[in-house]
Amino acid sequence: MFDNIPLQIPSPIEKLDLSAFDVQREVWIKRDDLIHPEISGNKWRKLKYNIEKYFRSECTSILTFGGAFSNHLYAAAAACDRLNIPCIGIVRGSDVDLDNPTMEFCRNKNMKLVPVSRSEYFEKERSNKTYQLILENHSLVIPEGGNNVDGVMGTKELFNELYTQLDAINTSKGYQIACPVGTGTTISGVFKSELSNQQVFGFMAAKDVALEKRLANNGIHLLKSKNWSRFGSYDHTLIEFIQHLYNKTSVYFDPIYGAKMMHTLIHSDLLKKHKNEPFVIIHTGGLQGILGVNYRQQKKGKKLINYTSIH
């Protein structure tokens, strides 16, 4: 079914040398960003079974949701283009800039972009406009971020891969895992997987009291940024950190989820504790977000991240 999409599955796990940041602990990174240049990270994981459902259905298109710089819309557009699936993207904000790199990419991949007001977007498929589009196009609806049972089923595979890889590198003595959290779909894969000798830390990219409570009730330890508490926020400190981290590790992290998680980890004492136990970082992809930040920075005449491609 997915022969048209060359995927690196399982994604590799590599050692990450953070000694330049005074971290002597053994750190590993699960490189889901290397799954595919355009459909990377947890975005592929969450799309996989939703797309399989489409092929089993009588639907003739896929309709999904996202913001102006959405990793999910970007990945969905690329996947649907590869698989010749007509695709509609409902975009948050009737005044959205359709010329930004994310929206331009989606258009080039033949996604039909439909900007809607924020109130209509909040209603999702219940809004009159979206409901009519679903009916007219016989659309299978994928929730924002792939946040449904099929999305969780895909993220479960991420953690099953990870546990197999960790067993192979002899980490049975216990380990800690850090994973970014947006909708909570990816980290929900932990709940559905076989757990053993681990502590899981979820980095909250945005304030969501209900999600925080659900994660805490499931034994997830929560990490929060003191610097960028609003979703999508960034500043020169984060931009410089992304570049510095790449210069020291040869790994880029996206500015919305991964880089903020790394900054929080490195500037806390978490990586300096339990030095005899490995620490594992989940790289959830989303590197196209760097292009979005650079686009906004360039319009303001400010410093860019030295980054020109997805990999």
C-alpha positions in Angstrom: 0.0 0.0 0.0 2.8 2.4 0.9 5.3 1.3 -1.8 5.3 4.9 -3.2 6.7 6.2 0.0 10.3 5.2 0.9 10.2 5.0 4.7 13.0 4.3 7.1 11.2 2.1 9.5 12.2 1.3 12.2 13.8 4.7 12.6 17.3 4.5 13.9 18.4 5.1 17.5 21.7 6.9 18.1 23.9 8.1 20.9 23.6 11.8 21.5 26.7 13.5 22.9 25.7 16.4 25.1 29.0 16.8 26.9 29.3 20.3 25.4 26.3 21.1 27.7 27.9 19.5 30.8 25.8 16.4 30.4 27.9 13.3 31.1 25.0 10.9 31.2 24.5 8.3 28.5 21.8 9.8 26.1 20.2 8.1 23.2 17.9 9.7 20.6 15.2 7.9 18.6 15.4 9.5 15.2 11.9 9.6 13.9 12.8 12.7 12.0 14.7 10.4 9.6 11.6 8.3 8.6 11.0 10.4 5.5 12.1 13.9 4.4 8.6 15.2 4.1 6.4 12.8 6.1 8.6 12.5 9.2 8.4 11.8 12.8 5.2 11.2 14.7 3.2 12.7 11.7 3.7 9.5 9.7 3.0 7.4 12.7 -0.4 9.1 13.2 -1.3 9.2 9.5 -0.5 5.5 8.7 -3.6 3.8 10.0 -5.9 6.7 9.2 -4.8 6.3 5.5 -5.3 2.6 5.7 -8.8 3.2 6.9 -9.3 5.5 3.9 -8.4 2.7 1.5 -10.8 0.4 3.2 -13.6 2.9 3.0 -15.7 4.2 0.1 -14.5 7.7 0.7 -12.9 9.6 -2.3 -10.9 12.2 -0.4 -9.3 13.0 3.0 -10.1 16.1 4.9 -8.0 17.3 7.9 -7.2 20.3 10.0 -4.2 22.5 11.0 -2.8 25.9 11.5 -0.8 28.1 9.2 2.5 26.3 9.9 1.1 22.9 10.7 3.4 19.9 10.6 0.3 17.7 10.3 -1.0 19.5 7.2 2.5 19.4 5.6 2.9 15.7 6.2 -0.7 14.9 5.1 -0.3 16.8 1.9 2.9 15.0 1.1 1.5 11.5 1.9 -1.8 12.1 0.0 0.2 13.4 -3.0 2.4 10.3 -3.0 -0.7 8.0 -2.8 -2.9 10.0 -5.3 -5.5 10.8 -2.6 -7.4 14.0 -3.1 -6.9 16.0 0.1 -8.5 19.1 1.7 -6.9 21.1 4.5 -9.1 23.2 6.8 -6.7 26.0 7.9 -7.2 27.9 11.1 -7.8 31.7 10.5 -9.6 33.3 7.6 -6.7 35.8 7.4 -4.0 33.1 7.1 -0.9 33.8 5.1 -1.2 31.3 2.3 2.2 32.2 0.9 4.2 30.9 3.9 6.4 27.9 3.2 4.1 25.4 4.8 1.0 26.5 2.9 3.0 26.8 -0.3 4.2 23.3 0.1 0.7 22.0 0.7 -0.6 23.7 -2.4 2.3 22.3 -4.5 1.3 18.8 -3.2 -2.2 19.4 -4.5 -3.9 19.9 -1.1 -7.0 22.1 -1.4 -6.6 24.7 1.3 -9.7 26.2 2.9 -9.1 29.0 5.5 -11.9 29.3 8.0 -12.5 31.7 10.9 -11.3 30.6 14.3 -14.8 30.0 15.5 -15.5 27.7 12.5 -12.2 26.0 13.1 -13.1 25.3 16.7 -16.2 23.6 15.5 -14.2 21.3 13.2 -16.4 19.1 11.1 -19.5 20.3 12.9 -19.3 23.8 11.2 -21.7 24.2 8.3 -18.9 25.0 5.9 -16.7 22.0 6.7 -19.7 19.6 6.9 -20.7 20.6 3.4 -17.2 20.0 2.2 -17.2 16.6 3.7 -20.5 15.7 2.0 -19.6 17.1 -1.3 -16.1 15.4 -1.5 -17.1 12.2 0.3 -14.2 12.8 2.7 -12.7 10.7 5.4 -12.0 13.1 8.3 -8.7 12.9 10.1 -8.7 15.0 13.3 -6.2 17.7 13.9 -2.8 16.1 14.4 -4.1 12.7 13.7 -5.5 12.6 17.2 -7.7 9.5 17.2 -7.5 5.7 17.9 -5.8 5.1 14.6 -3.2 7.7 15.4 -2.5 6.2 18.8 -2.1 2.8 17.1 0.6 4.2 15.0 2.5 5.8 17.9 2.3 2.5 19.8 4.6 1.1 17.1 7.1 3.9 17.8 7.5 2.8 21.4 7.5 -0.9 20.5 10.4 -0.3 18.1 12.1 1.7 20.8 11.8 -1.0 23.4 13.2 -3.6 21.0 16.2 -1.3 20.2 16.9 -0.6 23.8 16.8 -4.3 24.7 19.4 -4.8 21.9 21.7 -2.2 23.4 21.4 -3.7 26.9 19.5 -1.1 28.8 17.6 -3.5 31.0 18.9 -1.7 34.0 16.2 0.9 33.5 15.9 4.1 31.6 14.0 7.4 31.3 12.3 8.7 28.2 11.4 12.3 27.1 8.8 13.0 24.4 7.3 16.3 23.2 3.5 16.6 23.7 1.1 18.5 21.5 -2.3 16.8 21.3 -1.0 13.9 23.5 -1.5 11.3 20.7 2.2 10.3 20.5 2.8 9.9 24.2 -0.5 8.0 24.4 1.3 5.2 22.5 3.2 4.6 25.8 0.0 3.6 27.5 -0.8 1.0 24.8 2.7 -0.5 24.9 4.4 -2.9 27.2 6.1 -0.9 29.9 9.2 -2.1 31.8 11.8 -0.3 33.9 11.1 3.2 32.6 10.0 6.7 33.6 8.3 8.8 30.9 8.6 12.6 30.8 6.2 14.5 28.5 7.2 18.0 27.4 4.1 20.2 27.2 4.3 22.5 24.2 1.2 24.4 25.2 -0.9 24.8 28.4 -3.8 22.2 28.4 -5.1 21.5 31.9 -7.3 18.6 30.9 -4.4 16.9 29.0 -2.0 17.5 31.8 -4.3 15.8 34.2 -4.8 12.8 32.0 -1.1 12.3 31.4 -0.3 12.7 35.1 -3.0 10.1 36.0 -1.3 7.7 33.6 2.1 8.1 35.3 3.7 10.6 32.9 6.0 13.1 34.5 5.4 16.6 33.0 8.0 19.1 31.8 7.2 22.7 31.0 9.2 25.5 29.5 9.7 28.6 31.6 10.8 30.5 28.5 8.1 29.8 25.9 4.8 28.9 27.6 2.6 30.0 24.7 2.2 27.5 21.9 4.2 28.6 18.8 6.2 31.2 20.7 9.9 31.6 20.1 12.6 34.3 20.4 16.3 34.9 19.6 17.3 32.7 22.6 15.6 29.7 21.1 16.9 30.4 17.6 20.5 30.6 18.9 20.0 27.5 20.9 18.7 25.5 17.9 21.8 26.5 15.9 24.2 25.9 18.8 22.7 22.5 19.5 23.1 21.5 15.9 26.7 22.8 15.8 27.5 20.5 18.8 25.4 17.4 17.9 24.7 17.6 14.2 21.0 17.1 15.0 18.4 19.8 14.2 15.3 20.1 16.4 12.1 21.9 15.5 11.3 25.2 17.2 7.8 24.3 18.4 8.3 21.0 20.2 11.8 19.4 20.1 14.1 22.4 20.7 12.0 23.7 23.6 12.1 20.2 25.2 15.9 20.0 24.7 16.4 23.5 26.2 14.3 22.6 29.2 16.1 19.3 29.7 19.6 20.7 29.3 18.9 23.6 31.7 17.4 21.4 34.4 19.1 18.9 36.6 17.2 15.9 35.1 20.0 14.8 32.8 22.5 15.1 35.6 20.6 12.7 37.9 20.7 8.9 37.7 23.9 8.9 35.7 24.1 5.1 35.6 20.7 4.9 33.7 20.4 5.8 30.0 18.2 8.7 29.0 16.2 8.4 25.8 14.9 11.4 23.7 12.2 11.0 21.1 12.7 13.2 18.1 9.3 13.7 16.6 10.3 15.4 13.4 8.5 18.6 12.4 11.7 20.2 11.0 9.7 22.1 8.4 8.8 24.3 11.3 12.3 25.8 11.0 11.4 27.1 7.5 8.3 28.7 9.0 10.4 30.5 11.7 12.9 31.6 9.1 10.1 33.0 6.9 8.8 35.1 9.8 12.3 36.1 10.9 13.3 37.2 7.4 10.2 39.4 7.1 11.3 41.1 10.3 14.9 41.4 9.1 16.1 39.2 12.0 18.5 36.4 12.4 17.8 33.1 10.7 18.6 29.5 11.5 21.2 28.2 9.1 19.0 25.6 7.6 17.9 25.0 4.0 16.3 21.6 3.8 14.3 19.1 5.8 17.5 16.9 6.3 
